[in-house]
Amino acid sequence: MADTTKLKLPLIDANMTADVPRDMNALANGIDAKVGVAGGLATLGADGKVPAEQLSVQAPADASTTRKGVVQLNDAVNSTSTTQAATPNAVKKAYDEALAGKQAGIDRKAEVVAALNSIGVAASTSESWAQLIPKMAAIIRATGNATAADVLTGKLFSNAGANGLTGTMPNRGAGGTVTPGTTNQTKAAGYYSSAITILGDLDLVSSNIRSGTNVFNVLGTLIPGKRFVEGSVTPTSGAVSIPFNAEFAPKIILLWRGSGDGTVDNDFSIGVIRGAAYMPLFYCSGTSSSSWGSALYYNSGVISARTYHYSETYNYRIYE
């Protein structure tokens, strides 16, 4: 008979018959028949465990997302397994990281709210991110390329690179008036609150400037002495008219035929104004000459002269 654990037998009292020993034997034999077989009484093997062939049930299968079963524990917080279960330690790690992330989000929200308030945008930590994000999106970012030298001193400005910059351009005040002189005058660089006026003068013309002299890029034509005008005319008859509109009254008038060779037979007239319109004169033509005649006149801005050669050029010069 194999080893068994304590066997609980029925009590034998005085009324039991002589068949008891036989019944006990049958019971023992029945027990022996159940020892070491599946569905019977188990025995322990050499390893102290019940042999698998004595077990009447199969080991449970591994669990999955569709059935119950044996589940292996996993201590990782980044596993993607669908057949393993997280340990309390893994859950605690994940919880701690989530709590830290939540706190970081709270801190960042507080910083965003403070930044918005600092630029005049009303914001509160009680607002959701869905409320704060449009406020941030509405902020106008500074643009432009102005530098400190481009902005008036003491004024704050921003450009595409930075905010809160301070200008350095000097404030020169009112522009004022500049009167030209004999030396250069410099207006310092900076900001002027009004226009700068450079004085001009109507007398700055060529005829008022000595010939060969350049004043503010105006080249002079004035020849010192009496003023005069000169020109030429070509008569078509025995008289010629010389228009005169100079700024001075004529005193001496010369008229001569330009094609002559300079000898006495050249037509030549000279007149000197005395009084109003009539002009006494001297003239010569060929070998004829007169110290007082009527060959040259001045009247109402027009000089008239007698000529003896048609279609030839006569030169004139009128002195002040």
Summary of the structure (lengths in Angstrom):
residues: 320
radius of gyration: 66.3
end to end distance: 171.2
largest distance: 209.9
contacts: 682
relative contact order: 0.06
helix: 20%
strand: 24%
